[in-house]
Amino acid sequence: MKKLLSIMSILFVGTTGSIYPLIVQNQVEKQNSIKQINILKLSNVRENLEDQLKDKTFSSSSEVIDIIAKNSIDGLQYKASLNNTQTNHKQNYEVFNVEITITDENKFKWDNNKSNTILLTVTAFIDSRQIIDHDAIQKSLDENFSFKTYNSSFDSKFELLTNNEIQEGVNIIYINPEEKIINPNNKKLYQIDYQVNVDLDSTKKWAENDNGTNFSVSSYIDERNYIDFSEIQKQINDVVENNYFLSTQAVKEAVNEININSAVEIKNLTEVFPDNKIATKEVEFSYDLVLKDSENSKWKDGTINNIPNTFKAKVENRKILDYEAVQTAISNTLKDNTYTSVEEAEKTIRNVQIPSEISISKIESSTSTIFGSVEFVIELKINDTENNKWKDETVTNKKISVSANIDGRKQIDFETASSQINQTVAGKIFKSMTNAEAAIAEANLEEGIEISSIIPKSTTIYGNVEYTVEIKIDDKLFKWSDGTTEDKALEVLAEIDGRTIVKFESVQTLINKANDNKTFKSVDEAINTIEELKMPKEVIISSVTSSSEVKVGTAEIEIVIDLKDASLSKWSDETVTAKTMKINSKIDSRIKLSTDLITKELGYFAFKQETNEIDILNQMLKLNASLKIEELSVSNITNSSATIKVKEGSYEYFSETTTVNFERDVRIDIKEHVKVKDLGTFNTTKNNLNATIKDKIKSLNKDINMSEIEQISSNIVIETGPSKVVWKVKDNSKVYFDQSTIEFTFTIKRQALKDPNTSYTRAKLYIEYMRDPDLAKSQLKAFYRNYEWDDIEMVQFTETSYSSENMRTEGYWSIKAKSDSYYYTGQAIVYVYSSQ
């Protein structure tokens, strides 16, 4: 508003410092004084508020509300609040509701508002982000990162970027190329200065003219190799601990041979006490670890000074004894010899020459076998442990293992065993190969021999079979007289007769059982029954024949039976030739009539009276192809059924009587029922023409069956000549032959169309919709039901009078016969009225 005052020519009242504009609207003279009221314009007030807020950034909505409230003066109050229901289209802009109230009506008045309070809205740009101080961030960087020592610039950068959060919402995002400051005394040691960029999240901002750059971090870099001297000390301790050395020199040599870090060397290695060469004496040694190149290497604590240390080693000079050499000496004595027993081998072991400082205290064997390799466990003892030790620095007894070959097996003669097996089958006949093999397997053999397999070279149930018999011995207890132990084979010949004995009487009984007390449909059926009979597996039916052709009676049948394989079976009389038997079979080839006469509903067909029997039989054969009609007779013939009987003595069918049903064809020529073809003259409509013709045909020809005929064509002529219609017999008619047609003639005579009102003494008919031809016709049709309105055309309505008093309209419709009407000719009028 202050801005507004400078550009307006206005009159002020009250305090000279007032900032509110007014326009003098009236002056009231009273008691020599002038009372002036300030007239406020809403547009000016709004513009003044907007000028106070525009192009400015506020830290919070409260700040804006306070600024608006400061516009209040005596008599006029400003209040503001945040409008939470509206958002400005620009980001960070907030909308405020402003309420301006006149509290003293003697001083202020709105120019166009009767109320003392007006409401308006204004917008202000709010930026509530936290301001981040550049110096505070630099201080945090110095405290967290500056002047720390790293192994490389990468490690320094890695820590900056992985621990990049300086405080919540403030992060390092970029490191500019570094600047090195080299130590002139050692190029591996230097300082690096980094320039870093810092980013803020959306809740924070830099102070004015600050963009988050030009922050610095300084780091010390020490690129010298890192060496852990404790690892080298451990290497030395691992070598000297738990070992015995023969001299202090041996200790020094062992230490100097350790493969330690190449950047370090061991110096000043010396014993603290002199070597007295007392057995198992511990001697203390001192040494220094020295860096070879301190410019490129450092200890893990960062220093480069020599590292002093000590260790203890066991030094002694007892004689070393080799128990493995004793084991080798005994093994060499045993390896090329075979002993007849374990005891013999043990005795040999004890006689082997070994060092005098060592003695055998115990010998144990793993087994008491008479054949095979036997392992001996020998316990060696040091006779004087004060002056001797084993090479592994121990003095306790040692166990060594050696092996010796033992062979104390009994000898067996193969020829004797072969003779024993052959004697088992010699001069014997076995019923089966199984029996022969069982006899071989049970041969009485001397101890140590076992039959491992009996394999025939051929298979038979009748004849000689040669077997290959393999025998074996337990090679741990026995051996052949030729010194071998492998399995041996011999040939054995056995005679076999295991043919099956077949009783012919049993075969006869089986066949008679299949034939007796049975009746066969034919000789062939009887023969097939025997041929298909399941016989014992040893025999076959070679042939079944009969010379009989009887259909009803007894037929003689001859059967030849043979052995299937004479090498596998024989008759009980010890013969193998074929045998013959005869049987008598009962034959009856007749069947039930119903077997061939399946269809007894013969359907619709015609037959003559003089040939009715053969016509019916032929119709039966037509529907039952297998029927033998010569075996049948027909009686009791009607138009719908007949009795069928099997003839006496028939060889085809059993005696039987049945009934067949049918529908006899009794059709006639339609001309026999049509006596009158001229139907005369009549009056009818087009829609009723066909019904009229049908009624005329029936009335003039009483016998005709109208349901069996249908109209197929017509030629209609009105009044000028006779009309014609052609009718035919319907397809599949059972009254008339369907090839028949007949032509009927008739004359149609139309009648003159009369005025319908004449039937009602020319009375006027009330109709509601008088002027609409379709609606008017519909109402006329309902009233004058004896008129054929479908043949009448509504031509024109003519109004004859109108009464405004009762709103009555009178007139008439001109009507005429339709041009294609069969019923009417000419025209007429119909008088009507309406009260509309």
C-alpha positions in Angstrom: 0.0 0.0 0.0 2.9 2.3 0.6 3.7 2.1 -3.1 0.1 2.9 -3.9 0.3 6.1 -1.9 3.1 7.5 -4.0 1.1 7.3 -7.3 -2.3 8.5 -6.2 -3.6 12.0 -5.5 -5.5 11.5 -2.3 -6.6 13.2 0.9 -5.4 11.9 4.2 -7.1 12.3 7.6 -6.0 11.2 11.0 -2.3 10.5 11.6 0.0 12.0 9.1 1.9 8.7 8.7 -1.2 6.7 7.6 -0.5 4.5 4.6 -4.1 3.8 3.5 -5.7 5.5 0.4 -9.1 7.1 0.5 -11.5 9.1 -1.7 -13.5 11.9 -0.2 -17.1 10.8 -0.7 -18.9 13.4 1.5 -18.4 16.1 4.1 -20.7 16.7 7.0 -20.6 20.1 8.6 -21.3 19.8 12.3 -20.1 22.1 15.1 -17.6 23.7 12.8 -15.8 20.5 12.1 -15.4 18.3 9.0 -15.9 14.5 9.4 -14.1 12.5 6.7 -14.5 8.7 6.0 -11.8 6.8 4.1 -13.3 4.8 1.2 -11.3 1.7 0.4 -11.1 0.0 -3.0 -10.6 -3.7 -3.0 -8.5 -3.7 -6.1 -6.1 -1.2 -4.7 -5.8 -3.2 -1.4 -5.2 -6.4 -3.3 -2.5 -4.8 -5.5 -0.8 -3.4 -2.5 -0.6 -6.9 -0.8 0.7 -8.5 -4.0 3.4 -5.8 -4.3 4.5 -6.7 -0.7 4.8 -10.4 -1.6 6.0 -10.6 -5.2 9.6 -11.3 -6.2 10.4 -12.3 -2.6 11.3 -15.6 -1.0 10.0 -16.4 2.5 11.4 -19.0 4.8 8.0 -20.1 6.1 4.2 -19.5 5.8 4.3 -17.9 9.3 6.6 -15.2 7.9 4.1 -14.3 5.2 1.2 -14.3 7.7 3.2 -11.9 10.0 4.0 -9.5 7.1 0.3 -9.4 6.1 -0.8 -8.8 9.7 1.6 -5.8 10.0 -0.7 -3.9 7.6 -3.3 -3.5 10.4 -3.9 0.1 11.7 -6.4 1.7 14.0 -9.8 1.0 12.6 -8.7 -1.6 10.1 -7.5 -5.2 10.9 -5.6 -7.7 8.6 -5.6 -11.4 9.3 -4.0 -14.2 7.1 -4.0 -18.0 7.2 -2.6 -20.7 4.9 -5.1 -22.2 2.4 -4.4 -25.9 2.6 -7.0 -26.8 0.0 -5.4 -25.0 -2.9 -2.0 -25.4 -4.6 -0.5 -23.0 -7.1 0.6 -24.3 -10.5 4.2 -23.1 -9.7 6.3 -25.3 -7.3 6.8 -23.9 -3.8 4.1 -21.3 -4.1 1.5 -21.3 -1.3 -2.0 -19.7 -1.2 -3.1 -17.6 1.7 -6.6 -16.5 2.8 -6.6 -12.8 3.8 -9.5 -11.4 5.9 -9.6 -7.6 6.1 -12.1 -6.2 8.6 -13.2 -2.5 9.3 -13.2 -2.2 13.0 -14.1 1.5 13.1 -16.9 2.5 10.6 -16.3 6.2 11.3 -12.9 5.9 9.7 -13.2 3.4 6.9 -15.8 2.1 4.4 -15.6 -0.3 1.4 -16.5 1.3 -1.9 -18.8 -1.4 -3.1 -19.4 -3.8 -0.1 -22.0 -3.4 2.6 -20.1 -5.8 4.9 -17.3 -4.6 7.0 -15.2 -7.8 6.2 -13.9 -8.9 2.8 -12.0 -12.0 1.9 -9.3 -12.4 -0.7 -6.4 -14.8 -1.6 -2.8 -14.0 -2.4 0.2 -16.3 -3.2 3.8 -16.2 -1.9 7.0 -18.1 -2.7 8.0 -20.2 0.3 11.5 -21.8 0.6 11.8 -23.5 4.0 14.9 -25.5 3.2 17.7 -25.4 5.9 20.7 -23.1 5.0 24.0 -25.0 5.2 27.1 -23.0 6.2 30.1 -23.5 3.9 32.6 -23.1 6.8 30.8 -25.6 9.0 31.0 -28.3 6.2 34.7 -27.6 5.7 35.3 -28.0 9.4 33.6 -31.4 9.4 35.7 -32.5 6.4 38.9 -31.5 8.2 37.9 -33.4 11.4 36.8 -36.6 9.5 39.3 -36.9 6.7 42.2 -34.4 6.6 45.8 -35.3 7.4 45.1 -39.0 7.9 47.6 -41.5 6.4 46.7 -44.0 3.7 48.5 -46.6 1.8 47.5 -45.1 -1.5 45.5 -42.3 -3.1 42.9 -44.9 -4.0 42.4 -45.8 -0.3 42.0 -42.1 0.5 39.4 -41.6 -2.3 37.6 -44.8 -1.4 37.1 -43.6 2.2 35.8 -40.2 1.0 33.3 -41.7 -1.3 32.1 -44.7 0.8 31.8 -42.6 4.0 30.6 -39.6 2.1 27.8 -38.4 4.4 29.1 -35.3 6.2 25.8 -34.9 8.0 22.2 -35.9 7.3 21.3 -34.7 3.8 24.9 -33.4 3.0 27.1 -35.7 0.9 30.3 -35.7 -1.0 29.4 -36.5 -4.7 32.6 -35.7 -6.6 36.4 -35.5 -6.1 38.4 -33.3 -8.5 41.8 -34.4 -9.8 44.2 -34.2 -6.9 47.4 -32.2 -6.4 50.5 -34.0 -5.1 53.0 -32.5 -2.7 56.0 -34.8 -2.8 58.3 -35.3 0.2 61.8 -34.4 -1.2 63.4 -37.0 1.1 61.3 -40.0 0.0 59.2 -40.1 -3.1 57.0 -42.8 -1.5 55.8 -40.3 1.1 53.7 -37.4 0.0 50.6 -35.3 0.6 47.5 -35.0 -1.6 45.1 -32.1 -1.7 41.6 -32.8 -3.0 38.9 -30.4 -4.1 35.5 -32.0 -3.5 31.9 -31.1 -4.4 29.2 -31.5 -1.9 25.5 -32.1 -2.7 22.4 -31.3 -0.6 19.1 -33.1 -0.5 15.8 -31.4 -1.1 15.4 -30.2 2.5 18.6 -28.1 2.5 20.2 -25.2 0.5 23.5 -23.3 0.5 23.8 -19.8 1.7 23.6 -17.1 -0.9 26.4 -17.2 -3.6 27.5 -20.7 -2.4 27.2 -23.6 -4.8 28.7 -26.5 -2.9 32.1 -26.5 -4.5 35.7 -25.4 -3.4 35.9 -27.8 -0.4 39.3 -29.2 0.3 40.7 -32.3 1.9 44.3 -33.2 2.5 45.6 -36.7 3.0 49.1 -38.2 3.7 50.1 -41.1 1.5 52.7 -43.7 2.5 53.3 -46.1 -0.4 56.1 -48.1 1.2 55.5 -51.9 1.4 53.9 -53.1 4.5 55.8 -55.9 6.3 54.4 -57.8 9.4 57.5 -58.8 11.4 55.4 -61.1 13.6 54.8 -63.4 10.6 58.6 -63.8 10.1 59.0 -64.5 13.9 56.3 -67.2 13.5 58.2 -68.8 10.6 61.4 -69.0 12.7 59.5 -70.4 15.7 57.8 -73.0 13.5 61.2 -74.4 12.4 62.9 -74.6 15.8 60.1 -75.6 18.1 59.6 -79.4 18.7 62.8 -80.3 16.8 66.1 -81.7 18.0 69.4 -80.4 16.6 72.8 -82.0 16.9 74.6 -78.7 17.2 74.1 -74.9 17.5 75.5 -74.6 14.0 72.7 -76.9 12.7 70.2 -74.5 14.4 71.7 -71.5 12.6 71.7 -73.2 9.3 68.1 -74.2 9.7 67.1 -70.6 10.5 69.1 -69.1 7.7 67.4 -71.5 5.2 63.9 -70.2 6.0 62.3 -68.5 3.1 61.3 -65.2 4.6 60.1 -61.9 3.0 62.8 -60.8 0.5 62.7 -57.3 1.9 63.9 -58.5 5.3 67.1 -60.2 6.4 68.1 -62.0 9.6 71.2 -60.6 11.3 73.3 -61.1 14.4 72.0 -64.7 14.9 73.9 -66.1 17.9 73.5 -68.3 20.9 73.1 -66.7 24.3 74.8 -69.6 26.1 77.6 -71.8 24.7 76.7 -75.3 23.4 77.8 -78.0 26.0 76.4 -80.8 23.8 74.4 -82.1 26.7 71.6 -84.4 25.6 68.3 -82.6 25.1 69.7 -79.2 26.3 67.7 -76.1 25.4 69.9 -73.3 24.0 68.7 -69.7 23.6 69.4 -67.7 20.4 69.1 -64.0 19.7 68.7 -62.3 16.3 67.6 -59.0 14.6 65.1 -58.5 11.7 66.5 -55.8 9.5 64.7 -54.0 6.6 66.9 -54.1 3.5 65.4 -50.9 1.9 63.7 -48.6 4.4 62.8 -46.2 1.6 60.5 -48.8 0.1 59.5 -50.9 3.1 58.2 -50.4 6.6 57.1 -52.5 9.6 53.4 -52.9 10.2 53.6 -50.2 13.0 55.1 -47.7 10.5 58.6 -47.9 11.9 61.8 -48.9 10.1 64.1 -49.8 13.1 65.6 -53.2 13.5 63.4 -55.7 15.4 65.3 -57.8 18.1 64.0 -61.2 19.2 65.0 -64.6 20.7 64.1 -68.3 20.5 65.1 -71.6 22.2 66.2 -74.8 20.4 66.8 -78.3 21.6 70.3 -79.5 20.8 71.6 -83.0 21.5 74.0 -85.8 20.1 72.4 -89.3 20.7 73.0 -92.0 18.0 70.2 -92.2 15.4 68.8 -95.7 14.7 66.8 -96.5 11.6 63.9 -98.9 12.2 62.9 -98.8 8.5 66.4 -100.2 7.6 65.7 -103.2 9.9 62.3 -103.6 8.1 64.0 -103.6 4.7 66.6 -106.2 5.8 64.0 -108.7 7.0 61.7 -108.1 4.0 64.7 -108.8 1.6 65.4 -112.1 3.4 61.8 -113.3 3.1 60.7 -112.1 -0.3 62.3 -114.8 -2.6 61.4 -117.8 -0.4 58.3 -119.9 0.3 57.9 -121.5 3.7 55.9 -124.6 4.6 54.4 -123.0 7.7 54.1 -119.8 9.7 56.5 -121.1 12.3 59.2 -121.7 9.7 58.9 -118.2 8.5 59.0 -116.7 12.0 62.1 -118.7 12.8 63.8 -117.2 9.7 62.8 -113.6 10.9 64.5 -114.1 14.2 67.8 -115.2 12.5 68.1 -112.0 10.4 71.2 -109.9 11.3 70.1 -106.5 12.7 72.1 -103.7 14.6 73.2 -104.7 18.1 71.5 -101.6 19.6 68.1 -103.0 18.4 66.4 -106.2 19.5 63.1 -108.0 18.5 60.8 -108.1 21.5 57.7 -109.7 19.8 56.5 -111.2 16.5 52.8 -111.6 15.7 51.2 -113.0 12.5 47.9 -112.0 11.1 46.7 -115.5 10.3 47.6 -119.2 10.6 47.0 -120.0 6.9 48.7 -122.9 5.2 48.8 -121.0 1.9 49.2 -117.5 1.0 50.9 -114.3 2.1 51.2 -113.9 5.8 51.8 -110.5 7.4 54.1 -110.4 10.5 54.1 -107.5 12.9 57.5 -107.2 14.6 58.1 -105.0 17.6 61.6 -103.5 17.7 63.2 -102.2 20.9 66.2 -99.8 21.6 68.4 -101.6 24.1 70.0 -98.3 25.5 67.7 -95.2 25.2 70.2 -93.0 27.0 72.6 -93.0 24.1 70.3 -94.0 21.1 67.1 -92.8 19.6 65.0 -93.5 16.5 65.3 -91.2 13.6 61.9 -89.7 14.4 63.4 -88.5 17.7 61.4 -91.1 19.8 62.8 -93.9 21.9 59.6 -96.0 22.4 59.2 -99.5 20.7 58.5 -99.5 17.0 56.3 -101.9 15.1 57.2 -102.9 11.6 55.3 -105.1 9.1 56.8 -107.7 6.7 55.2 -110.5 4.6 56.2 -114.1 3.9 54.8 -116.6 1.4 53.4 -119.8 3.0 52.5 -123.0 1.1 51.6 -126.2 3.1 48.8 -127.4 0.9 47.9 -131.1 0.3 48.3 -132.6 -3.3 45.4 -134.2 -5.2 45.6 -136.6 -8.3 43.3 -135.4 -11.1 43.1 -138.8 -12.9 41.8 -140.5 -9.8 39.0 -137.9 -9.5 38.1 -138.3 -13.2 37.7 -142.1 -12.8 35.5 -141.7 -9.7 33.0 -139.4 -11.6 32.8 -141.7 -14.7 32.1 -144.8 -12.6 29.0 -142.9 -11.3 27.1 -143.0 -14.7 28.7 -146.1 -16.3 26.2 -148.8 -17.4 23.1 -146.8 -16.2 20.1 -145.4 -18.1 18.6 -142.2 -16.7 15.0 -141.0 -17.2 16.2 -137.4 -17.7 19.2 -135.3 -18.1 18.4 -133.9 -14.7 18.7 -137.3 -13.1 22.0 -137.9 -14.9 23.4 -134.5 -13.7 22.3 -135.2 -10.2 24.1 -138.6 -10.3 27.3 -136.9 -11.5 27.0 -134.2 -8.8 26.7 -136.8 -6.1 29.9 -138.7 -7.2 32.0 -139.9 -4.2 35.1 -137.7 -4.4 38.0 -137.4 -2.0 38.3 -134.5 0.3 39.1 -131.1 -1.2 37.5 -131.7 -4.6 34.3 -129.9 -5.6 32.3 -130.1 -8.9 31.8 -126.5 -10.0 29.8 -127.0 -13.2 28.1 -129.8 -15.3 27.5 -128.6 -18.8 25.8 -130.9 -21.5 27.1 -130.6 -25.1 23.6 -131.4 -26.3 20.0 -131.7 -25.1 17.8 -134.7 -25.5 15.3 -136.9 -23.6 16.3 -139.9 -25.7 19.9 -140.9 -26.5 23.5 -140.4 -25.2 24.5 -137.0 -23.8 28.1 -136.0 -23.3 28.8 -133.7 -20.4 31.8 -131.4 -19.7 32.3 -131.6 -15.9 34.5 -128.9 -14.3 36.1 -129.7 -10.9 37.9 -127.4 -8.6 39.9 -127.4 -5.4 40.3 -124.9 -2.5 43.7 -123.4 -3.5 44.3 -122.3 0.0 44.3 -125.9 1.3 45.0 -128.1 -1.8 46.8 -128.2 -5.1 46.9 -130.7 -8.0 49.7 -133.2 -8.2 51.1 -131.2 -11.2 51.5 -128.2 -8.8 48.6 -126.2 -10.4 45.4 -125.0 -8.7 43.3 -124.0 -11.7 39.9 -125.7 -12.3 40.1 -128.9 -14.5 37.6 -130.3 -17.0 36.7 -134.0 -17.9 34.2 -135.6 -20.4 31.4 -137.8 -19.0 28.9 -139.9 -21.3 25.4 -140.7 -19.9 22.5 -142.6 -21.6 19.1 -140.9 -21.4 15.6 -142.3 -22.1 13.1 -139.8 -20.7 10.3 -140.1 -23.3 6.8 -139.5 -22.0 4.5 -142.6 -22.0 1.1 -141.9 -23.5 -2.0 -144.2 -23.0 -4.1 -144.5 -26.1 -7.1 -145.5 -24.0 -7.0 -142.1 -22.3 -7.0 -140.3 -25.6 -10.1 -142.4 -26.7 -11.9 -141.5 -23.5 -11.2 -137.8 -24.1 -12.6 -138.0 -27.7 -15.7 -140.0 -26.7 -16.5 -137.6 -24.0 -16.5 -134.7 -26.5 -18.9 -136.7 -28.8 -21.2 -138.7 -26.6 -24.7 -137.3 -25.7 -24.2 -134.3 -28.1 -26.1 -133.3 -31.2 -24.2 -131.5 -34.0 -25.7 -129.1 -36.5 -23.8 -130.9 -39.3 -21.2 -133.5 -40.0 -18.7 -130.7 -40.5 -19.5 -129.3 -37.0 -18.9 -132.8 -35.5 -15.6 -133.1 -37.4 -14.5 -129.5 -36.3 -15.4 -130.3 -32.7 -13.0 -133.3 -32.7 -10.3 -131.3 -34.6 -10.5 -128.4 -32.2 -10.4 -130.7 -29.2 -7.6 -129.9 -26.8 -5.4 -133.1 -26.8 -2.4 -134.0 -24.5 0.6 -132.2 -25.6 2.4 -135.4 -26.7 -0.2 -136.3 -29.4 -1.9 -134.7 -32.4 -5.0 -135.6 -34.4 -3.7 -136.3 -37.9 -7.1 -136.5 -39.6 -10.8 -136.6 -38.9 -13.0 -137.8 -41.9 -16.5 -139.1 -42.6 -18.2 -140.3 -45.8 -21.7 -139.5 -44.4 -23.8 -136.6 -45.8 -26.7 -137.0 -43.4 -28.5 -133.9 -42.2 -30.6 -135.5 -39.6 -29.4 -138.8 -38.2 -26.1 -140.6 -37.3 -22.7 -140.1 -39.0 -19.7 -142.4 -38.7 -16.4 -140.5 -38.2 -12.9 -141.9 -38.4 -10.1 -140.3 -36.4 -6.3 -140.9 -36.8 -4.1 -140.0 -33.8 -0.3 -139.7 -33.9 2.5 -138.9 -31.5 3.7 -135.4 -32.0 7.4 -136.3 -31.6 8.5 -140.0 -31.3 11.8 -138.8 -29.8 10.0 -137.2 -26.9 7.1 -139.6 -26.3 5.9 -143.2 -26.9 2.6 -145.2 -26.5 2.2 -147.3 -23.4 2.6 -150.5 -25.6 6.1 -149.2 -26.4 5.1 -148.4 -30.1 5.3 -145.0 -31.8 3.1 -145.5 -34.9 -0.3 -143.8 -35.5 -3.5 -145.2 -34.1 -7.1 -145.1 -35.5 -10.5 -145.0 -33.8 -14.2 -144.6 -35.0 -17.1 -142.8 -33.4 -20.8 -142.2 -34.3 -22.0 -138.6 -34.0 -25.7 -137.5 -33.8 -26.5 -134.9 -36.5 -29.5 -132.5 -36.6 -28.9 -129.5 -38.9 -32.3 -127.9 -38.5 -32.5 -124.4 -37.0 -35.3 -122.2 -35.5 -37.4 -120.4 -38.1 -36.7 -117.2 -36.2 -33.0 -117.6 -37.0 -33.7 -116.8 -40.7 -37.0 -115.0 -40.3 -35.7 -111.9 -38.5 -38.0 -109.3 -40.1 -41.7 -110.2 -39.7 -43.0 -106.7 -40.3 -43.2 -106.9 -44.2 -44.3 -103.4 -44.7 -46.5 -101.9 -47.4 -46.9 -103.9 -50.7 -49.5 -105.2 -53.2 -50.5 -108.7 -53.9 -53.1 -110.3 -56.1 -55.7 -112.6 -54.7 -54.8 -115.4 -57.0 -51.1 -115.3 -56.2 -51.3 -114.0 -52.6 -49.3 -116.9 -51.0 -46.3 -116.7 -53.3 -46.4 -112.9 -53.2 -46.2 -112.9 -49.4 -43.4 -115.5 -49.4 -41.4 -113.4 -51.9 -41.9 -110.3 -49.8 -40.5 -112.3 -46.8 -37.5 -113.4 -48.8 -36.9 -109.8 -49.9 -36.6 -108.8 -46.3 -34.9 -112.0 -45.0 -32.3 -113.1 -47.6 -31.3 -116.3 -45.8 -35.0 -117.6 -45.5 -35.7 -120.8 -47.3 -39.3 -120.2 -48.4 -39.7 -123.6 -50.0 -39.8 -125.0 -46.5 -42.8 -122.8 -45.6 -46.6 -122.6 -46.1 -48.9 -119.5 -45.9 -52.5 -119.5 -44.6 -55.1 -117.1 -42.9 -54.2 -114.3 -45.4 -55.8 -110.9 -44.7 -54.9 -107.3 -45.8 -52.7 -106.9 -42.7 -51.4 -110.4 -41.7 -50.8 -114.0 -42.6 -49.9 -117.3 -40.8 -46.5 -118.9 -41.6 -45.9 -122.6 -40.9 -42.8 -124.8 -41.4 -43.7 -127.7 -43.7 -43.9 -131.3 -42.3 -40.5 -133.2 -42.5 -38.4 -130.1 -43.2 -34.6 -130.6 -42.9 -34.0 -126.9 -42.6 -36.3 -125.7 -39.8 -37.8 -127.1 -36.6 -41.6 -127.4 -36.6 -42.9 -123.9 -35.9 -45.8 -121.5 -36.7 -45.7 -117.7 -36.6 -47.4 -114.6 -38.0 -46.2 -111.9 -40.3 -47.7 -108.5 -40.5 -48.0 -106.1 -43.4 -50.1 -103.4 -45.1 -51.6 -104.4 -48.4 -51.5 -101.8 -51.2 -55.2 -101.0 -52.1 -54.7 -97.7 -54.0 -57.0 -96.8 -56.9 -56.9 -94.2 -59.8 -58.2 -90.9 -58.5 -60.4 -90.7 -61.6 -62.7 -93.3 -60.0 -63.6 -90.7 -57.3 -63.7 -87.6 -59.5 -67.1 -87.5 -61.3 -67.4 -83.7 -61.8 -64.5 -81.5 -63.0 -66.5 -78.3 -63.8 -66.9 -76.5 -60.4 -69.4 -73.9 -61.8 -69.6 -70.1 -61.2 -69.0 -68.6 -57.8 -68.0 -65.3 -56.1 -64.9 -65.3 -53.7 -61.9 -63.3 -52.6 -58.4 -63.8 -53.6 -57.5 -64.9 -50.0 -60.4 -67.4 -49.9 -60.0 -68.7 -53.5 -58.1 -71.9 -52.6 -60.4 -72.8 -49.8 -63.4 -72.2 -52.0 -62.0 -74.4 -54.8 -61.3 -77.2 -52.3 -64.9 -76.9 -50.9 -66.3 -77.0 -54.4 -64.3 -80.1 -55.4 -65.4 -82.0 -52.3 -69.1 -80.9 -52.5 -69.3 -82.1 -56.2 -67.3 -85.3 -55.6 -68.4 -86.9 -52.4 -66.0 -89.9 -52.4 -62.8 -88.0 -53.0 -60.1 -87.9 -50.2 -58.9 -84.3 -50.2 -56.1 -85.0 -47.7 -54.4 -87.3 -50.4 -54.2 -84.6 -53.2 -52.7 -81.2 -53.6 -52.9 -78.3 -56.0 -49.8 -77.9 -58.2 -50.8 -75.1 -60.7 -53.5 -72.6 -61.5 -54.7 -70.2 -64.3 -57.1 -67.6 -62.9 -59.2 -65.5 -65.3 -61.7 -63.0 -64.0 -65.2 -63.0 -65.7 -63.7 -63.1 -69.3 -63.3 -66.9 -69.4 -63.1 -70.1 -67.4 -60.2 -70.5 -64.8 -58.2 -73.7 -64.4 -56.5 -75.5 -61.5 -54.5 -78.7 -61.7 -54.4 -81.1 -58.7 -52.2 -84.2 -58.2 -51.9 -87.1 -55.9 -49.5 -86.5 -53.0 -46.3 -88.4 -52.9 -46.5 -91.7 -51.0 -50.3 -91.6 -51.0 -51.9 -94.9 -49.8 -55.3 -94.0 -51.4 -54.5 -93.1 -54.9 -51.7 -93.9 -57.4 -49.2 -91.1 -57.1 -48.8 -90.7 -60.9 -52.4 -89.4 -61.3 -53.4 -85.7 -61.9 -56.7 -84.0 -62.8 -57.8 -80.6 -64.1 -60.8 -78.6 -62.7 -62.5 -75.6 -64.3 -64.6 -72.8 -62.9 -65.8 -69.2 -63.5 -65.3 -66.3 -61.0 -68.0 -63.6 -61.1 -67.5 -60.4 -59.2 -70.3 -58.4 -57.5 -70.9 -54.6 -57.6 -69.6 -52.7 -54.6 -72.6 -51.1 -52.7 -72.8 -48.3 -50.2 -72.5 -49.9 -46.8 -74.9 -47.3 -45.3 -77.8 -48.7 -47.3 -78.0 -51.6 -45.0 -78.5 -49.2 -42.2 -80.9 -46.7 -43.9 -78.0 -44.5 -44.9 -77.2 -43.7 -41.2 -74.0 -41.9 -40.6 -71.4 -43.9 -38.8 -69.4 -42.3 -36.0 -65.6 -42.9 -36.3 -63.0 -41.3 -34.2 -60.2 -40.9 -36.7 -62.2 -39.8 -39.7 -59.6 -38.3 -41.9 -56.9 -41.0 -41.7 -57.6 -43.6 -44.4 -56.0 -46.6 -42.5 -57.6 -45.7 -39.2 -60.9 -45.0 -40.8 -60.8 -48.3 -42.7 -60.0 -50.2 -39.6 -63.1 -48.7 -37.8 -65.3 -49.4 -40.8 -64.1 -53.0 -41.0 -65.0 -53.5 -37.4 -68.5 -52.2 -37.9 -69.4 -53.6 -41.4 -68.2 -57.2 -40.8 -70.0 -58.6 -43.9 -67.8 -56.6 -46.3 -64.6 -58.0 -47.7 -62.5 -54.9 -46.8 -59.2 -56.4 -48.0 -60.6 -56.1 -51.5 -61.7 -52.4 -51.0 -59.5 -49.3 -51.4 -60.1 -46.0 -49.5 -60.1 -43.3 -52.2 -61.0 -39.8 -50.6 -62.7 -38.2 -47.7 -65.1 -35.3 -48.4 -66.4 -33.0 -45.6 -70.0 -32.0 -46.0 -70.6 -29.9 -42.8 -69.0 -28.7 -39.6 -70.7 -27.4 -36.4 -68.5 -25.3 -34.1 -71.1 -25.4 -31.4 -70.6 -29.1 -30.7 -67.5 -29.5 -32.9 -69.2 -32.1 -35.1 -67.8 -32.8 -38.6 -69.8 -34.7 -41.2 -68.8 -36.2 -44.5 -68.2 -39.3 -46.5 -65.4 -41.6 -47.7 -65.3 -42.6 -51.4 -64.4 -46.3 -51.7 -63.8 -48.6 -54.7 -62.9 -52.2 -55.5 -59.1 -52.9 -55.7 -57.9 -53.4 -59.2 -56.9 -57.0 -58.5 -60.1 -57.9 -56.5 -61.8 -61.2 -57.3 -64.8 -60.2 -55.2 -65.9 -56.6 -56.1 -66.2 -54.2 -59.0 -67.1 -50.5 -59.1 -67.2 -47.9 -56.3 -69.4 -46.6 -53.4 -69.5 -44.0 -50.6 -69.7 -44.4 -46.8 -71.2 -41.6 -44.6 -69.4 -40.8 -41.4 -69.1 -38.1 -38.7 -66.8 -37.2 -35.8 -67.0 -34.9 -32.7 -63.5 -33.5 -32.8 
